[in-house]
């Protein structure tokens, strides 16, 4: 596939998803009511991905707090029990989304990108990361099982860590981190585990407790909003000693999982992520004119569009900014590089265990 073919595939997928979500037989009450209030039928006007920008304003995150979950149930899934997954939600009501199989499919596709040498089939996993109402806990376990292994978990509540940091209770936050990492280290010392999911900060802390490759880890799947080139190099060379493969990812409850491409010397440790297109699409847009995609190599705000039968979210402005990167390797569409909290230079951002 080349970029032109990928664009055609995306446009066809957009038409299919618009037809699904705005049909009285398969669509959900939220979008059917939206079409009725707007007095327009997207099935007649949206023929390509670019048409979404002309037809839809930005999806408001408050809708995922205020609207009852049932409003987002497609009629095609009526009567089928669903999962409820939440975003970070440090204070107040967190954003929620419902799901049936999206979270499983995302990680089945991700599994196909992993190198069996570093993430052996049949190997056991440890998940040292956020649990609770997040889809991550179930998704990592499914990934382990798809690859023929089992998954061990450690409880972790990132909302509590963020609250402690906001209250400047740094000593308590560090004690909680130590508590979590000690549990992970104990599991690694007493069980045969070769694959690890964790966040950059927890991987660094784990490396202070034990030698991660010597503990049996061959591959580390790492998720977190911000991984600077300096952090990536430190984790790869110092914590993992170039003996375990480091696989950074960028994901969230609304999008799924964006994979990174293997780094080369030319990358200088700068990570680029590619969304699971056509099921989800990432654009890097001009913050002052979000209808405009910035040029390659330029920075802007990350805009997400999710396009699955379970979930349609057009033009959601993430709280992240990134550099727009060109298609590369198996990914025939734009990537996002050096993802970081939006406006980080202008304001202090609390990332907690991430």
C-alpha positions in Angstrom: 0.0 0.0 0.0 1.2 3.5 -0.7 -0.1 6.9 0.7 -2.5 7.4 -2.1 -4.1 3.9 -1.6 -4.2 4.5 2.2 -6.0 7.8 1.6 -8.6 6.0 -0.6 -9.0 3.3 2.0 -9.6 5.9 4.7 -12.2 7.8 2.6 -14.0 4.5 2.0 -13.9 3.7 5.7 -15.3 7.1 6.6 -18.2 6.6 4.3 -18.9 3.2 5.8 -18.8 4.5 9.4 -20.9 7.6 8.6 -23.5 5.3 7.0 -23.4 3.1 10.1 -23.6 5.8 12.8 -26.3 7.9 11.1 -28.6 5.0 10.1 -31.8 4.6 12.2 -31.1 0.9 12.2 -27.5 0.9 13.5 -26.7 4.4 14.8 -26.8 5.5 18.4 -29.3 8.0 19.9 -26.6 10.7 20.4 -25.6 11.0 16.8 -29.1 10.4 15.4 -30.3 13.3 17.6 -27.3 15.4 16.5 -28.3 14.9 12.9 -31.9 15.8 13.6 -31.0 19.0 15.4 -28.5 20.0 12.8 -31.0 19.5 10.0 -28.5 17.7 7.9 -27.7 14.1 7.0 -23.9 13.4 7.0 -24.5 10.4 4.8 -25.3 12.7 1.9 -22.5 15.2 2.5 -19.5 13.4 4.0 -17.7 11.4 1.2 -14.1 11.7 2.4 -12.0 12.2 5.6 -11.6 15.9 4.6 -15.3 16.3 4.6 -15.4 15.7 8.4 -13.6 19.0 9.0 -16.2 20.8 6.9 -19.2 19.1 8.4 -18.3 18.6 12.1 -17.1 20.9 14.8 -14.8 19.6 17.4 -16.2 16.8 19.6 -16.6 18.1 23.1 -15.1 16.1 25.9 -17.9 17.2 28.2 -20.3 15.1 26.2 -18.5 12.0 27.5 -19.0 13.3 31.1 -22.6 14.6 30.9 -24.3 12.3 28.5 -25.6 9.0 29.8 -23.6 6.1 28.5 -26.7 4.6 26.9 -26.9 7.5 24.5 -23.8 6.2 22.8 -25.0 2.6 22.3 -25.4 1.8 18.6 -28.8 0.3 17.9 -26.9 -2.6 16.3 -25.5 -3.4 19.7 -28.7 -2.9 21.7 -29.1 -5.4 24.5 -25.5 -6.5 24.5 -23.6 -5.8 27.8 -20.7 -3.4 27.4 -17.6 -2.3 29.2 -17.2 1.2 30.6 -13.7 2.7 30.4 -12.6 6.0 31.9 -9.9 8.5 31.1 -7.5 10.0 33.7 -10.0 12.1 35.6 -7.9 13.6 38.4 -10.8 15.5 39.8 -14.5 15.5 39.1 -16.3 13.2 36.7 -13.9 11.5 34.3 -14.7 11.1 30.6 -16.2 7.7 29.9 -16.6 5.6 26.8 -18.3 2.3 26.2 -16.8 -0.7 24.3 -17.4 -4.2 23.3 -14.4 -5.4 21.3 -12.5 -2.3 20.2 -10.0 -2.6 23.0 -9.3 -6.2 22.1 -8.9 -5.6 18.4 -6.5 -2.7 19.0 -4.1 -5.0 20.9 -4.5 -7.9 18.6 -3.3 -5.6 15.8 -0.5 -4.3 18.0 0.6 -7.9 18.7 1.3 -8.3 15.0 3.9 -5.5 15.2 5.9 -7.0 18.0 9.2 -8.9 17.4 8.9 -12.5 18.6 12.6 -12.4 19.5 12.0 -9.8 22.2 8.4 -10.5 22.9 8.4 -14.3 22.7 5.2 -16.2 22.0 4.1 -18.1 25.1 6.0 -15.7 27.4 4.4 -14.2 30.5 3.9 -10.5 31.0 3.9 -8.1 33.9 1.7 -5.0 33.8 3.2 -2.3 36.0 0.9 0.6 35.2 -2.6 2.2 35.7 -5.4 -0.2 36.5 -8.9 0.4 37.8 -11.5 1.7 35.4 -9.1 2.0 32.5 -9.2 -0.2 29.5 -5.4 -0.7 29.7 -5.6 -3.4 32.4 -7.9 -5.7 30.3 -6.1 -4.8 27.0 -2.6 -5.8 28.3 -4.0 -9.1 29.7 -5.6 -9.8 26.3 -2.3 -9.0 24.6 -0.5 -11.5 26.8 -3.1 -14.2 26.2 -3.2 -13.6 22.4 0.5 -14.2 22.4 0.1 -17.4 24.4 1.1 -16.2 27.9 -0.4 -15.0 31.1 -0.3 -11.5 32.7 0.6 -10.5 36.3 -0.7 -7.1 37.6 0.1 -4.6 40.3 -2.7 -2.2 41.5 -2.0 1.4 40.6 -4.2 4.5 41.0 -2.7 7.4 39.0 -5.4 9.8 40.1 -4.2 9.5 43.7 -0.6 10.2 42.6 -1.7 13.3 40.7 -3.6 14.6 43.8 -0.6 14.1 46.0 1.6 16.0 43.6 -1.0 18.8 43.3 -1.0 19.0 47.1 2.8 19.1 47.0 2.9 15.9 49.1 5.9 14.7 47.2 7.1 12.4 50.0 3.8 10.5 50.1 3.7 10.3 46.3 7.2 8.8 46.2 6.3 6.3 49.0 3.3 5.2 46.9 5.5 4.9 43.8 8.0 2.8 45.9 5.1 0.6 47.1 4.0 -0.1 43.5 7.5 -0.7 42.2 8.4 -3.0 45.1 5.5 -5.2 44.2 6.6 -5.4 40.6 10.1 -6.2 41.6 8.9 -9.0 43.9 6.9 -10.6 41.1 9.9 -10.4 38.7 12.1 -12.1 41.3 9.6 -14.9 41.9 8.0 -15.6 38.5 9.4 -16.3 35.0 8.4 -13.1 33.1 9.9 -12.0 29.8 7.6 -9.1 28.7 6.8 -5.9 30.5 4.3 -3.1 30.1 5.0 0.0 32.2 5.3 3.8 32.0 8.7 5.7 31.6 8.8 6.9 35.2 8.0 3.5 36.6 10.5 1.8 34.3 13.2 4.1 35.6 12.2 3.4 39.2 12.1 -0.3 38.6 15.6 -0.1 37.2 16.8 1.3 40.5 15.4 -1.8 42.3 16.9 -4.4 40.0 18.6 -5.0 36.7 15.6 -5.3 34.4 17.2 -7.5 31.7 18.9 -9.7 34.3 15.4 -10.2 35.8 14.4 -11.9 32.6 12.8 -9.1 30.7 13.5 -9.2 26.9 10.9 -6.6 25.7 9.4 -3.5 27.3 6.2 -2.1 25.8 6.1 1.4 27.3 3.2 3.9 27.3 3.1 7.4 28.5 2.2 10.8 27.1 5.7 12.3 27.0 8.9 10.5 26.0 11.6 13.0 25.1 14.6 11.9 23.1 16.7 12.1 26.3 14.3 9.9 28.2 14.1 7.3 25.4 17.9 7.1 25.2 18.3 6.9 29.0 15.7 4.0 29.3 17.2 2.2 26.3 20.9 2.5 27.1 21.0 2.9 30.8 18.0 1.1 32.3 17.7 -1.7 29.6 21.4 -1.7 28.7 20.5 -2.3 25.1 19.7 -5.9 26.0 15.9 -5.6 26.0 13.9 -4.0 23.3 12.2 -0.7 24.1 8.8 -0.2 22.3 7.2 3.2 23.0 3.5 3.7 22.3 1.0 6.5 22.4 -2.5 5.6 23.3 -5.6 6.5 25.3 -9.1 5.3 26.0 -10.6 7.2 23.0 -8.1 6.4 20.3 -6.7 3.0 21.1 -3.0 2.5 20.4 -0.6 4.3 18.1 2.6 2.3 17.4 6.1 3.6 17.0 8.5 2.8 14.2 11.9 1.2 15.0 14.3 4.1 15.5 17.3 4.7 13.4 20.5 6.7 14.0 18.9 9.6 12.0 16.0 9.8 14.5 18.4 10.8 17.3 16.0 9.0 19.8 13.0 11.0 18.7 9.9 8.7 18.6 7.3 8.8 15.9 3.8 7.2 16.4 1.3 6.1 13.8 -2.4 5.8 14.6 -4.3 2.5 13.8 -5.7 4.0 10.6 -8.4 3.8 9.3 -10.0 3.0 12.7 -8.4 6.1 14.2 -6.7 9.1 12.6 -4.3 11.6 14.1 -3.8 15.1 12.6 -1.4 17.8 13.8 -3.3 21.0 13.5 -2.6 24.7 13.8 -3.9 25.7 17.3 -5.1 29.1 16.0 -6.9 27.5 13.0 -7.7 23.9 13.6 -9.0 23.4 10.1 -5.4 23.6 8.9 -3.0 20.7 9.1 0.6 22.0 9.8 3.4 21.2 7.5 5.8 18.2 8.0 8.3 19.0 10.7 6.1 21.6 12.3 4.5 21.4 15.7 0.8 21.8 16.4 -2.0 20.4 18.5 -3.0 16.7 18.1 -6.5 16.1 16.8 -8.1 12.6 17.0 -10.9 11.1 15.0 -12.1 7.7 16.0 -14.0 5.6 13.4 -15.2 2.3 14.6 -18.7 0.7 14.7 -18.6 1.0 18.4 -17.5 4.6 18.7 -17.5 7.7 16.5 -15.6 10.7 17.7 -14.9 13.3 15.0 -12.1 16.0 15.5 -11.4 15.6 19.2 -8.7 18.0 20.3 -6.3 16.1 22.5 -4.5 17.8 25.4 -1.3 17.0 23.5 0.9 18.7 20.9 3.4 17.0 18.6 5.4 17.3 15.4 3.9 16.2 12.2 5.9 13.4 10.6 5.9 11.8 7.2 4.6 8.3 6.4 7.2 5.6 7.0 7.7 1.9 6.7 4.5 -0.1 7.0 2.6 3.1 7.9 1.4 5.0 4.7 -0.1 7.9 6.6 1.1 10.8 8.8 2.7 10.2 12.1 3.1 12.3 15.3 6.5 12.9 16.9 7.7 14.0 20.3 4.2 14.0 21.8 4.0 16.2 24.9 1.2 18.0 26.9 -0.2 20.9 24.9 1.1 24.3 26.0 3.7 22.7 28.2 6.1 25.6 27.8 3.3 28.0 29.0 2.0 26.1 32.0 3.0 23.5 34.5 1.7 20.1 33.7 1.2 17.3 36.2 1.9 13.9 34.7 2.1 11.8 37.8 3.3 8.2 37.2 3.4 8.8 33.4 
